[in-house]
Amino acid sequence: MDVYSLPKSLDIKNLRYCLDNYVADSLLIRRKGSEGGQMLISEYLEGKRLDFQEKNLEMDLTIDGQAVFHFPLNRYTHGFSMGYERPPIPGHPADAEHSLPLMGGKDPDDPSLISPTRSVLRHILDGCLLEIYFTGKVPLQFHSWKDKARQEKYWTVTK
């Protein structure tokens, strides 16, 4: 899976845009590995509406208007990232991974890449890994340099 960093300052805007404009097909929340790794939420979202409310540096996730998880946002240091699940490269084993640098060094629209089948918006918040999967490709565009010397870029969700 290739992964692209999004700037923290645009987290709420990117999350809102994704939920309003793309089909969220599943929600996974688990403790990060160093905190036990146990699954807290695993929800298939077909026919359901995932949403959130953010205020006073807290965020509540809802499914069809019912609260399902609360993030106090006490440990919140980085922004979201967007990952792309791509089908195997023709001529390579079915379980072959695309090997790309994690910080989005390669352009997500590079014509040599196979179009993604799913996109995942992910974040570590309050010791939990939040993953929201979307059908197809949620497009990104270059936002700014994270570290130009290392060719690390920030991206943002686009139309």
DSSP file (Angstrom, degrees, kcal/mol; ACC not computed):
  #  RESIDUE AA STRUCTURE BP1 BP2  ACC     N-H-->O    O-->H-N    N-H-->O    O-->H-N    TCO  KAPPA ALPHA  PHI   PSI    X-CA   Y-CA   Z-CA
    1    1 A M              0   0    0      0, 0.0     2,-0.4     0, 0.0    99,-0.2   0.000 360.0 360.0 360.0 129.0    0.0    0.0    0.0
    2    2 A D  E     -A   84   0A   0     82,-1.0    82,-2.1    97,-0.1     2,-0.4  -0.744 360.0-157.0 -89.1 141.4    1.4    3.4   -0.9
    3    3 A V  E     -A   83   0A   0     98,-0.4   101,-1.0    -2,-0.4     2,-0.4  -0.953   8.9-164.6-127.4 136.6    0.8    6.0    1.8
    4    4 A Y  E     -A   82   0A   0     78,-2.7    78,-2.7    -2,-0.4     2,-0.2  -0.981  19.6-128.4-125.5 128.7    0.6    9.8    1.5
    5    5 A S  E     -Ab  81 154A   0    148,-0.5   150,-2.7    -2,-0.4    76,-0.2  -0.521  18.1-158.3 -76.9 139.1    0.8   12.3    4.4
    6    6 A L        -     0   0    0     74,-2.6    73,-0.3   148,-0.2   150,-0.2  -0.915  30.5 -99.8-113.3 144.5   -1.8   15.0    4.7
    7    7 A P    >   -     0   0    0      0, 0.0     3,-1.9     0, 0.0    73,-0.3  -0.408  22.4-133.2 -69.2 137.4   -1.1   18.2    6.7
    8    8 A K  G >  S+     0   0    0      1,-0.3     3,-2.0     2,-0.2     4,-0.3   0.834 102.9  67.1 -55.6 -36.0   -2.6   18.2   10.2
    9    9 A S  G 3  S+     0   0    0      1,-0.3    -1,-0.3     2,-0.1     4,-0.2   0.701 104.1  45.1 -62.7 -18.0   -4.0   21.7    9.7
   10   10 A L  G <> S+     0   0    0     -3,-1.9     4,-3.2     1,-0.1     5,-0.3   0.221  78.8 111.4-108.1  13.3   -6.4   20.3    7.1
   11   11 A D  H <> S+     0   0    0     -3,-2.0     4,-2.7     1,-0.2     5,-0.2   0.928  81.2  41.5 -55.1 -52.4   -7.6   17.2    9.0
   12   12 A I  H  > S+     0   0    0     -4,-0.3     4,-2.6     1,-0.2    -1,-0.2   0.910 117.0  48.9 -65.4 -42.3  -11.2   18.3    9.7
   13   13 A K  H  > S+     0   0    0      2,-0.2     4,-2.5    -4,-0.2    -1,-0.2   0.927 114.2  45.5 -62.5 -46.2  -11.6   19.7    6.1
   14   14 A N  H  X S+     0   0    0     -4,-3.2     4,-2.5     2,-0.2    -2,-0.2   0.913 114.1  48.3 -65.7 -42.9  -10.1   16.5    4.5
   15   15 A L  H  X S+     0   0    0     -4,-2.7     4,-2.5    -5,-0.3     5,-0.2   0.940 113.6  47.2 -62.1 -47.3  -12.3   14.2    6.7
   16   16 A R  H  X S+     0   0    0     -4,-2.6     4,-2.1    -5,-0.2    -2,-0.2   0.924 112.4  49.6 -60.0 -45.7  -15.4   16.2    6.0
   17   17 A Y  H  X S+     0   0    0     -4,-2.5     4,-1.5    -5,-0.2    -1,-0.2   0.922 111.9  48.2 -61.9 -44.6  -14.7   16.2    2.3
   18   18 A C  H  X S+     0   0    0     -4,-2.5     4,-2.0     1,-0.2     3,-0.3   0.939 113.5  46.1 -61.3 -48.1  -14.1   12.5    2.1
   19   19 A L  H  < S+     0   0    0     -4,-2.5    -1,-0.2     1,-0.2    -2,-0.2   0.832 116.4  45.7 -66.9 -31.0  -17.2   11.6    4.1
   20   20 A D  H  < S+     0   0    0     -4,-2.1    -1,-0.2    -5,-0.2    -2,-0.2   0.710 125.0  28.6 -82.4 -20.5  -19.4   14.0    2.0
   21   21 A N  H  < S+     0   0    0     -4,-1.5     2,-0.3    -3,-0.3    -2,-0.2   0.515 111.7  53.9-123.8  -6.5  -18.1   13.0   -1.4
   22   22 A Y  S  < S-     0   0    0     -4,-2.0     2,-0.8    -5,-0.2   114,-0.1  -0.928  81.9-104.3-132.7 156.4  -16.9    9.4   -1.4
   23   23 A V        -     0   0    0    112,-0.3   112,-2.2    -2,-0.3     2,-0.6  -0.696  29.0-152.5 -84.3 110.7  -18.5    6.0   -0.4
   24   24 A A  E     +C  134   0A   0     -2,-0.8   110,-0.3   110,-0.2    24,-0.2  -0.734  16.5 178.5 -80.7 120.9  -17.1    4.9    2.9
   25   25 A D  E     +     0   0A   0    108,-2.6    20,-2.4    -2,-0.6    21,-0.4   0.673  59.0   7.9-102.4 -17.8  -17.3    1.1    2.9
   26   26 A S  E     -CD 133  44A   0    107,-1.2   107,-2.5    18,-0.3     2,-0.4  -0.989  52.8-150.5-160.8 156.4  -15.8    0.2    6.3
   27   27 A L  E     -CD 132  43A   0     16,-2.5    16,-2.8    -2,-0.3     2,-0.4  -0.995  15.2-178.4-128.5 127.5  -14.6    1.6    9.5
   28   28 A L  E     +CD 131  42A   0    103,-2.7   103,-2.8    -2,-0.4     2,-0.4  -0.996   4.1 175.2-127.3 132.2  -11.9    0.0   11.7
   29   29 A I  E     +CD 130  41A   0     12,-2.5    11,-3.0    -2,-0.4    12,-2.4  -0.990  13.0 156.7-133.6 126.4  -10.6    1.3   15.0
   30   30 A R  E     -CD 129  39A   0     99,-1.8    99,-3.5    -2,-0.4     9,-0.2  -0.976  47.2 -94.2-143.0 157.2   -8.1   -0.6   17.1
   31   31 A R  E     -C  128   0A   0      7,-2.4    97,-0.3    -2,-0.3     5,-0.1  -0.462  53.0-104.1 -64.3 141.5   -5.5    0.1   19.7
   32   32 A K    > > -     0   0    0     95,-2.5     3,-2.4    -2,-0.1     5,-1.5  -0.325  38.0-100.3 -66.3 158.4   -2.1    0.7   18.2
   33   33 A G  G > 5S+     0   0    0      1,-0.3     3,-1.7     3,-0.2    -1,-0.1   0.827 121.1  55.3 -51.1 -43.2    0.3   -2.2   18.6
   34   34 A S  G 3 5S+     0   0    0      1,-0.3    -1,-0.3     2,-0.1    -2,-0.1   0.622 109.3  50.4 -69.7 -10.2    2.2   -0.7   21.5
   35   35 A E  G < 5S-     0   0    0     -3,-2.4    -1,-0.3    92,-0.1     3,-0.2   0.080 136.4 -77.5-114.3  22.3   -1.1   -0.4   23.4
   36   36 A G  T < 5 -     0   0    0     -3,-1.7    -3,-0.2     1,-0.2    -2,-0.1  -0.022  47.4-125.2 112.8 -30.2   -2.3   -3.9   22.9
   37   37 A G      < +     0   0    0     -5,-1.5    -4,-0.2     1,-0.2    -1,-0.2   0.478  51.6 158.1  73.1   1.8   -3.6   -3.8   19.3
   38   38 A Q        -     0   0    0     -3,-0.2    -7,-2.4    -6,-0.2     2,-0.3  -0.307  46.6-110.6 -67.9 144.9   -7.1   -5.1   20.1
   39   39 A M  E     +D   30   0A   0     -9,-0.2    -9,-0.3     1,-0.2     3,-0.1  -0.557  36.2 173.6 -72.9 130.2   -9.9   -4.3   17.7
   40   40 A L  E     +     0   0A   0    -11,-3.0     2,-0.4     1,-0.4   -10,-0.2   0.748  69.3  13.7-105.5 -38.4  -12.4   -1.8   19.1
   41   41 A I  E     +D   29   0A   0    -12,-2.4   -12,-2.5     2,-0.0    -1,-0.4  -0.993  53.0 169.5-142.1 132.4  -14.7   -1.3   16.1
   42   42 A S  E     +D   28   0A   0     -2,-0.4     2,-0.5   -14,-0.2   -14,-0.2  -0.837  21.5 167.0-140.3 100.7  -15.0   -3.2   12.8
   43   43 A E  E     -D   27   0A   0    -16,-2.8   -16,-2.5    -2,-0.3     2,-0.4  -0.965  31.5-147.2-128.5 123.1  -18.0   -2.1   10.9
   44   44 A Y  E     -D   26   0A   0     -2,-0.5   -18,-0.3   -18,-0.2   -19,-0.1  -0.754  16.9-159.2 -81.8 132.7  -19.0   -2.7    7.3
   45   45 A L    >   +     0   0    0    -20,-2.4     3,-2.8    -2,-0.4   -19,-0.2   0.224  33.5 144.8-106.7  13.5  -20.9    0.4    6.2
   46   46 A E  T 3  S+     0   0    0    -21,-0.4     3,-0.1     1,-0.3   -21,-0.1  -0.334  85.0   2.3 -57.1 125.1  -23.0   -0.7    3.2
   47   47 A G  T 3  S+     0   0    0      1,-0.3     2,-0.3    -2,-0.1    -1,-0.3   0.549 114.7 106.9  75.8   7.9  -26.2    1.3    3.4
   48   48 A K    <   -     0   0    0     -3,-2.8     2,-0.6   -24,-0.2    -1,-0.3  -0.814  65.7-129.6-118.2 158.3  -25.0    3.3    6.4
   49   49 A R        -     0   0    0     -2,-0.3    15,-2.8    -3,-0.1    16,-0.4  -0.930  15.4-159.5-112.6 115.3  -23.8    6.8    6.9
   50   50 A L  E     +H   63   0B   0     -2,-0.6     2,-0.3    13,-0.2    13,-0.2  -0.767  26.3 155.9 -88.2 135.7  -20.5    7.5    8.7
   51   51 A D  E     -H   62   0B   0     11,-2.6    11,-2.7    -2,-0.4     2,-0.3  -0.890  23.8-149.8-147.9 176.4  -20.2   11.0   10.1
   52   52 A F  E     -H   61   0B   0     -2,-0.3     2,-0.4     9,-0.3     9,-0.2  -0.982   6.4-150.9-149.3 159.4  -18.4   12.9   12.8
   53   53 A Q  E     -H   60   0B   0      7,-2.1     7,-2.6    -2,-0.3     2,-0.5  -0.999  15.4-170.3-131.2 132.3  -18.7   15.9   15.1
   54   54 A E  E     +H   59   0B   0     -2,-0.4     2,-0.3     5,-0.2     5,-0.2  -0.986  20.5 139.4-126.1 127.6  -15.7   17.8   16.2
   55   55 A K  E >   +H   58   0B   0      3,-2.1     3,-1.1    -2,-0.5    -2,-0.1  -0.960  63.2  13.5-161.4 151.4  -15.7   20.5   18.9
   56   56 A N  T 3  S-     0   0    0     -2,-0.3     3,-0.1     1,-0.3    -1,-0.0   0.865 128.7 -59.5  50.1  43.0  -13.6   21.6   21.8
   57   57 A L  T 3  S+     0   0    0      1,-0.2     2,-0.3    17,-0.0    -1,-0.3   0.837 116.3 108.2  55.4  37.4  -10.7   19.4   20.6
   58   58 A E  E <   -H   55   0B   0     -3,-1.1    -3,-2.1    16,-0.0     2,-0.4  -0.966  51.4-157.3-135.0 153.4  -12.8   16.3   20.8
   59   59 A M  E     -HI  54  71B   0     12,-2.9    12,-3.6    -2,-0.3     2,-0.5  -0.996   4.2-165.7-137.9 133.1  -14.3   14.1   18.0
   60   60 A D  E     -HI  53  70B   0     -7,-2.6    -7,-2.1    -2,-0.4     2,-0.4  -0.967  11.6-149.2-114.9 130.2  -17.2   11.7   18.0
   61   61 A L  E     -HI  52  69B   0      8,-2.9     7,-3.0    -2,-0.5     8,-1.4  -0.807  18.3-169.8 -94.7 140.0  -17.8    9.3   15.2
   62   62 A T  E     -HI  51  67B   0    -11,-2.7   -11,-2.6    -2,-0.4     2,-0.5  -0.949  18.0-156.7-129.2 150.2  -21.4    8.3   14.4
   63   63 A I  E >  S-HI  50  66B   0      3,-2.3     3,-2.0    -2,-0.3   -13,-0.2  -0.992  87.8 -15.5-123.8 121.1  -23.0    5.7   12.2
   64   64 A D  T 3  S-     0   0    0    -15,-2.8   -14,-0.1    -2,-0.5    -1,-0.1   0.869 130.8 -53.3  50.3  40.8  -26.6    6.6   11.1
   65   65 A G  T 3  S+     0   0    0    -16,-0.4     2,-0.5     1,-0.2    -1,-0.3   0.356 113.1 117.7  83.0  -6.3  -26.6    9.3   13.8
   66   66 A Q  E <   -I   63   0B   0     -3,-2.0    -3,-2.3     1,-0.0    -1,-0.2  -0.832  69.7-117.8 -98.5 128.3  -25.6    6.9   16.7
   67   67 A A  E     +I   62   0B   0     -2,-0.5    -5,-0.3    -5,-0.2     3,-0.1  -0.415  38.5 167.2 -62.9 131.3  -22.4    7.6   18.5
   68   68 A V  E     +     0   0B   0     -7,-3.0     2,-0.3     1,-0.4    -6,-0.2   0.596  61.5  11.9-119.6 -21.8  -19.9    4.7   18.0
   69   69 A F  E     -I   61   0B   0     -8,-1.4    -8,-2.9     2,-0.0     2,-0.5  -0.965  56.6-151.6-160.7 142.6  -16.6    6.1   19.2
   70   70 A H  E     -I   60   0B   0     -2,-0.3   -10,-0.2   -10,-0.2     3,-0.0  -0.963   5.5-166.6-118.1 128.1  -15.3    9.1   21.1
   71   71 A F  E     -I   59   0B   0    -12,-3.6   -12,-2.9    -2,-0.5    55,-0.1  -0.963   7.1-166.4-110.4 115.1  -11.8   10.6   20.6
   72   72 A P        -     0   0    0      0, 0.0    -1,-0.1     0, 0.0   -12,-0.1   0.649  31.0-137.5 -72.9 -12.1  -10.8   13.1   23.3
   73   73 A L        +     0   0    0      2,-0.1     3,-0.3   -14,-0.1    -2,-0.0   0.859  58.5 138.0  57.0  39.6   -7.8   14.1   21.0
   74   74 A N  S    S+     0   0    0      1,-0.3     2,-0.6    52,-0.0    -1,-0.1   0.824  72.2  40.1 -78.2 -34.5   -5.4   14.2   24.0
   75   75 A R  S    S+     0   0    0      2,-0.0    51,-2.3     0, 0.0    52,-0.4  -0.855  77.0 138.1-119.0  93.3   -2.6   12.6   22.0
   76   76 A Y        +     0   0    0     -2,-0.6    49,-0.1    -3,-0.3     3,-0.0  -0.825   5.5 141.9-143.7  92.3   -2.8   14.1   18.5
   77   77 A T        +     0   0    0     -2,-0.3     2,-0.2    47,-0.3   -69,-0.1   0.719  58.9  40.6-111.7 -25.8    0.5   15.0   17.0
   78   78 A H  S    S-     0   0    0     46,-0.3     2,-0.1     1,-0.1    46,-0.1  -0.735  75.0-111.0-122.8 169.5    0.3   14.2   13.2
   79   79 A G        -     0   0    0    -73,-0.3    45,-0.2    -2,-0.2   -71,-0.2  -0.302  44.8 -77.3 -88.9 178.5   -2.2   14.6   10.4
   80   80 A F        -     0   0    0    -73,-0.3   -74,-2.6    43,-0.1     2,-0.3  -0.188  40.4-149.2 -63.7 164.1   -4.2   12.0    8.5
   81   81 A S  E     -AE   5 122A   0     41,-2.2    41,-2.7   -76,-0.2     2,-0.5  -0.955   5.0-139.7-130.2 156.4   -2.6    9.9    5.8
   82   82 A M  E     -AE   4 121A   0    -78,-2.7   -78,-2.7    -2,-0.3     2,-0.3  -0.973  18.5-169.8-117.1 127.9   -4.2    8.4    2.7
   83   83 A G  E     -AE   3 120A   0     37,-2.8    37,-2.7    -2,-0.5     2,-0.5  -0.866  10.0-145.8-114.9 152.2   -3.3    5.0    1.5
   84   84 A Y  E     -AE   2 119A   0    -82,-2.1   -82,-1.0    -2,-0.3     2,-0.6  -0.971   2.3-151.2-119.9 127.7   -4.2    3.3   -1.7
   85   85 A E  E     - E   0 118A   0     33,-2.8    32,-2.7    -2,-0.5    33,-1.4  -0.872  24.5-174.0 -91.5 121.3   -4.9   -0.4   -2.1
   86   86 A R        -     0   0    0     -2,-0.6    12,-0.1    30,-0.3     3,-0.1  -0.874  26.8-107.4-116.3 149.2   -3.9   -1.4   -5.6
   87   87 A P        -     0   0    0      0, 0.0    27,-0.2     0, 0.0    -1,-0.1  -0.271  56.0 -75.7 -65.8 162.5   -4.4   -4.7   -7.4
   88   88 A P        -     0   0    0      0, 0.0     6,-0.1     0, 0.0     9,-0.1  -0.204  51.5-103.5 -58.3 150.6   -1.3   -6.9   -8.0
   89   89 A I    >   -     0   0    0      4,-0.2     3,-2.3     7,-0.2     7,-0.1  -0.616  45.7-101.2 -74.1 129.4    1.1   -5.8  -10.7
   90   90 A P  T 3  S+     0   0    0      0, 0.0    -1,-0.1     0, 0.0     4,-0.0  -0.248 109.4  24.0 -53.8 136.1    0.6   -8.1  -13.8
   91   91 A G  T 3  S+     0   0    0      1,-0.3    -2,-0.0    -3,-0.1     3,-0.0   0.397 105.8  98.5  87.6  -2.9    3.3  -10.7  -13.9
   92   92 A H  S <  S-     0   0    0     -3,-2.3    -1,-0.3     1,-0.1     4,-0.0  -0.805  88.0 -82.8-112.0 157.8    4.0  -10.5  -10.2
   93   93 A P    >   -     0   0    0      0, 0.0     3,-2.3     0, 0.0    -4,-0.2  -0.220  42.0-114.0 -56.0 149.2    2.7  -12.8   -7.5
   94   94 A A  T 3  S+     0   0    0      1,-0.3    -2,-0.0    -6,-0.1    -5,-0.0   0.770 116.7  49.7 -58.1 -28.3   -0.8  -12.0   -6.3
   95   95 A D  T 3  S+     0   0    0     -7,-0.1    -1,-0.3     2,-0.1     2,-0.2   0.308  80.7 130.2 -95.8  11.0    0.5  -11.1   -2.8
   96   96 A A    <   -     0   0    0     -3,-2.3     2,-0.3    -7,-0.1    -7,-0.2  -0.435  50.5-140.5 -66.6 133.5    3.2   -8.8   -4.1
   97   97 A E        -     0   0    0     -2,-0.2     2,-0.5    -9,-0.1    -1,-0.1  -0.667  15.2-116.4 -91.5 148.0    3.2   -5.4   -2.4
   98   98 A H        -     0   0    0     -2,-0.3     2,-0.9   -12,-0.1   -12,-0.0  -0.740  30.6-144.2 -76.3 128.0    3.8   -2.1   -4.2
   99   99 A S        +     0   0    0     -2,-0.5   -97,-0.1   -97,-0.0    -1,-0.0  -0.814  37.6 148.4-103.9 101.4    7.0   -0.8   -2.7
  100  100 A L        -     0   0    0     -2,-0.9   -97,-0.1   -99,-0.2     2,-0.0  -0.918  55.3 -90.5-125.4 152.7    6.8    2.9   -2.4
  101  101 A P    >   -     0   0    0      0, 0.0     3,-1.1     0, 0.0   -98,-0.4  -0.376  37.6-127.2 -61.7 142.5    8.3    5.3    0.1
  102  102 A L  T 3  S+     0   0    0      1,-0.3   -97,-0.0     2,-0.1    50,-0.0   0.761  98.7  63.0 -67.2 -27.1    5.8    5.9    3.0
  103  103 A M  T 3  S-     0   0    0    -99,-0.1    50,-1.1     1,-0.1    -1,-0.3   0.145 118.9 -96.2 -92.6  23.9    5.8    9.7    2.9
  104  104 A G    <   +     0   0    0     -3,-1.1    -2,-0.1  -101,-1.0  -100,-0.1   0.861  66.9 155.0  75.4  34.8    4.3   10.0   -0.5
  105  105 A G        +     0   0    0     -4,-0.4     2,-0.3    47,-0.1    -3,-0.1   0.798  61.0  65.1 -65.8 -27.7    7.6   10.5   -2.4
  106  106 A K  S    S-     0   0    0     -5,-0.3    -6,-0.0     1,-0.0    45,-0.0  -0.747  98.6-105.1 -96.9 144.7    6.0    9.2   -5.6
  107  107 A D    >   -     0   0    0     -2,-0.3     3,-2.0     1,-0.1    -2,-0.1  -0.491  21.3-138.5 -66.9 128.7    3.1   11.1   -7.2
  108  108 A P  T 3  S+     0   0    0      0, 0.0    -1,-0.1     0, 0.0  -106,-0.0   0.680 104.2  52.3 -64.8 -15.1   -0.2    9.3   -6.6
  109  109 A D  T 3  S+     0   0    0      6,-0.1    -2,-0.1     3,-0.0     6,-0.0   0.210  74.3 143.0-102.9  13.9   -1.2    9.9  -10.2
  110  110 A D    X   -     0   0    0     -3,-2.0     3,-2.1     1,-0.2    -4,-0.0  -0.351  52.6-137.3 -54.5 124.7    2.0    8.5  -11.7
  111  111 A P  T 3  S+     0   0    0      0, 0.0    -1,-0.2     0, 0.0     4,-0.1   0.676  99.8  66.7 -63.9 -15.7    0.8    6.7  -14.9
  112  112 A S  T 3  S+     0   0    0      2,-0.1     2,-0.3     0, 0.0    -2,-0.1   0.604  87.4  86.7 -79.9  -9.1    3.1    3.7  -14.1
  113  113 A L  S <  S-     0   0    0     -3,-2.1     2,-0.2     1,-0.0   -24,-0.0  -0.692  83.9-118.5 -91.7 143.7    0.9    2.9  -11.0
  114  114 A I        -     0   0    0     -2,-0.3    -2,-0.1   -27,-0.2    -4,-0.1  -0.578  41.4 -97.3 -75.9 140.4   -2.2    0.7  -11.3
  115  115 A S        -     0   0    0     -2,-0.2    -1,-0.1     1,-0.1    21,-0.1  -0.329  45.6-109.2 -60.7 135.8   -5.4    2.6  -10.3
  116  116 A P        -     0   0    0      0, 0.0   -30,-0.3     0, 0.0    21,-0.2  -0.313  16.4-156.6 -68.8 149.1   -6.4    1.8   -6.7
  117  117 A T  S    S+     0   0    0    -32,-2.7    19,-2.7     1,-0.3     2,-0.3   0.718  81.2  13.0 -91.3 -27.9   -9.4   -0.3   -5.9
  118  118 A R  E     -EF  85 135A   0    -33,-1.4   -33,-2.8    17,-0.2     2,-0.3  -0.987  63.8-148.6-146.3 155.2   -9.8    1.3   -2.4
  119  119 A S  E     -EF  84 134A   0     15,-2.4    15,-3.3    -2,-0.3     2,-0.4  -0.924  11.4-156.2-119.5 148.2   -8.5    4.3   -0.5
  120  120 A V  E     -EF  83 133A   0    -37,-2.7   -37,-2.8    -2,-0.3     2,-0.6  -0.976   5.5-157.2-131.4 122.2   -8.0    4.4    3.2
  121  121 A L  E     +EF  82 132A   0     11,-2.7    11,-2.5    -2,-0.4     2,-0.3  -0.855  29.4 178.7 -91.8 120.5   -7.9    7.5    5.3
  122  122 A R  E     +EF  81 131A   0    -41,-2.7   -41,-2.2    -2,-0.6     2,-0.3  -0.911  15.6 164.7-133.1 155.1   -6.0    6.7    8.5
  123  123 A H  E     - F   0 130A   0      7,-2.0     7,-3.2    -2,-0.3     2,-0.6  -0.981  32.7-129.3-159.8 149.7   -4.8    8.4   11.6
  124  124 A I  E     + F   0 129A   0     -2,-0.3     2,-0.4     5,-0.2   -46,-0.3  -0.952  37.4 170.2-106.0 114.6   -3.4    7.5   15.1
  125  125 A L  E >   - F   0 128A   0      3,-2.5     3,-2.2    -2,-0.6   -49,-0.2  -0.991  63.5 -15.3-126.4 128.4   -5.5    9.4   17.6
  126  126 A D  T 3  S-     0   0    0    -51,-2.3    -1,-0.1    -2,-0.4   -50,-0.1   0.841 129.3 -49.5  50.5  40.6   -5.3    8.9   21.4
  127  127 A G  T 3  S+     0   0    0    -52,-0.4   -95,-2.5     1,-0.2     2,-0.4   0.584 117.6 110.8  78.5   9.5   -3.5    5.6   21.0
  128  128 A C  E <   -CF  31 125A   0     -3,-2.2    -3,-2.5   -97,-0.3     2,-0.7  -0.931  64.3-134.6-119.5 141.6   -6.0    4.2   18.5
  129  129 A L  E     -CF  30 124A   0    -99,-3.5   -99,-1.8    -2,-0.4     2,-0.5  -0.860  22.8-162.8 -91.9 117.9   -5.5    3.5   14.8
  130  130 A L  E     +CF  29 123A   0     -7,-3.2    -7,-2.0    -2,-0.7     2,-0.4  -0.892  10.3 179.5-101.0 126.5   -8.5    4.9   12.9
  131  131 A E  E     -CF  28 122A   0   -103,-2.8  -103,-2.7    -2,-0.5     2,-0.5  -0.987   9.7-174.8-131.7 124.0   -9.0    3.6    9.3
  132  132 A I  E     -CF  27 121A   0    -11,-2.5   -11,-2.7    -2,-0.4     2,-0.4  -0.976  15.7-152.6-117.1 118.4  -11.9    4.6    7.1
  133  133 A Y  E     -CF  26 120A   0   -107,-2.5  -108,-2.6    -2,-0.5  -107,-1.2  -0.747   9.6-166.6 -95.9 137.0  -12.0    2.7    3.8
  134  134 A F  E     -CF  24 119A   0    -15,-3.3   -15,-2.4    -2,-0.4     2,-0.3  -0.938  26.7-110.1-122.1 143.4  -13.5    4.2    0.6
  135  135 A T  E    S- F   0 118A   0   -112,-2.2  -112,-0.3    -2,-0.4   -17,-0.2  -0.540  82.6 -11.8 -70.2 131.9  -14.4    2.5   -2.6
  136  136 A G  S    S-     0   0    0    -19,-2.7     2,-0.5    -2,-0.3    -2,-0.2  -0.295 109.9 -27.3  77.1-160.2  -12.1    3.5   -5.5
  137  137 A K        -     0   0    0    -21,-0.2    -2,-0.1   -19,-0.1   -18,-0.1  -0.821  41.8-156.2-100.6 123.6   -9.6    6.3   -5.5
  138  138 A V        -     0   0    0     -2,-0.5   -18,-0.1    -4,-0.1    21,-0.1  -0.888  36.8-126.4 -89.4 111.3  -10.0    9.4   -3.4
  139  139 A P        -     0   0    0      0, 0.0    19,-2.2     0, 0.0     2,-0.3  -0.228  25.7-162.4 -68.3 148.7   -7.8   11.8   -5.4
  140  140 A L  E     -G  157   0A   0     17,-0.2     2,-0.3    19,-0.1    17,-0.2  -0.880   5.2-163.6-123.3 156.4   -5.0   13.8   -3.9
  141  141 A Q  E     -G  156   0A   0     15,-2.2    15,-2.3    -2,-0.3     2,-0.0  -0.977  37.6 -88.3-136.1 154.4   -3.0   16.9   -5.0
  142  142 A F  E     +G  155   0A   0     -2,-0.3    13,-0.3    13,-0.2     3,-0.1  -0.340  43.2 171.8 -59.4 136.0    0.3   18.3   -3.9
  143  143 A H  E     -     0   0A   0     11,-2.8     2,-0.3     1,-0.4    12,-0.2   0.759  53.7 -43.0-110.3 -55.5   -0.1   20.7   -1.0
  144  144 A S  E     -G  154   0A   0     10,-1.2    10,-3.5     0, 0.0     2,-0.5  -0.972  62.4 -77.1-167.3 172.0    3.4   21.5    0.3
  145  145 A W  E     -G  153   0A   0     -2,-0.3     8,-0.3     8,-0.2     3,-0.2  -0.718  25.8-175.5 -86.0 131.4    6.8   20.2    1.1
  146  146 A K  E    S-     0   0A   0      6,-2.3     2,-0.2    -2,-0.5     7,-0.2   0.854  89.4  -9.1 -84.1 -45.7    7.2   18.3    4.4
  147  147 A D  E > > -G  152   0A   0      5,-2.2     5,-2.5     1,-0.1     3,-0.6  -0.725  66.0-170.4-154.5  96.9   10.9   17.9    3.9
  148  148 A K  G > 5S+     0   0    0      1,-0.2     3,-1.2     3,-0.2    -1,-0.1   0.863  86.1  58.3 -62.5 -38.0   12.2   19.0    0.5
  149  149 A A  G 3 5S+     0   0    0      1,-0.3    -1,-0.2     2,-0.1    -2,-0.0   0.856 114.2  38.3 -61.1 -34.3   15.7   17.6    1.0
  150  150 A R  G < 5S-     0   0    0     -3,-0.6    -1,-0.3     2,-0.1    -2,-0.2   0.343 113.0-119.7 -96.7   5.3   14.2   14.1    1.6
  151  151 A Q  T < 5 +     0   0    0     -3,-1.2     2,-0.5    -4,-0.4    -3,-0.2   0.818  59.4 154.3  59.9  33.7   11.5   14.6   -1.1
  152  152 A E  E   < - G   0 147A   0     -5,-2.5    -6,-2.3   -50,-0.0    -5,-2.2  -0.830  21.7-170.1 -95.3 128.3    8.7   14.2    1.5
  153  153 A K  E     - G   0 145A   0    -50,-1.1  -148,-0.5    -2,-0.5     2,-0.4  -0.793  22.4-133.7-118.9 156.1    5.5   15.9    0.5
  154  154 A Y  E     -bG   5 144A   0    -10,-3.5   -11,-2.8    -2,-0.3   -10,-1.2  -0.883  26.6-167.7-100.9 143.2    2.2   16.8    2.0
  155  155 A W  E     - G   0 142A   0   -150,-2.7     2,-0.3    -2,-0.4   -13,-0.2  -0.811   5.4-153.9-122.6 163.9   -0.9   16.1   -0.1
  156  156 A T  E     - G   0 141A   0    -15,-2.3   -15,-2.2    -2,-0.3     2,-0.1  -0.981  29.0 -97.4-138.8 154.3   -4.5   17.1    0.3
  157  157 A V  E     - G   0 140A   0     -2,-0.3     2,-0.3   -17,-0.2   -17,-0.2  -0.433  47.5-179.2 -68.4 140.6   -7.8   15.6   -0.9
  158  158 A T              0   0    0    -19,-2.2    -1,-0.0    -2,-0.1     0, 0.0  -0.844 360.0 360.0-135.8 171.5   -9.2   17.1   -4.1
  159  159 A K              0   0    0     -2,-0.3   -19,-0.1   -21,-0.1    -2,-0.1   0.469 360.0 360.0 -74.2 360.0  -12.1   16.7   -6.4
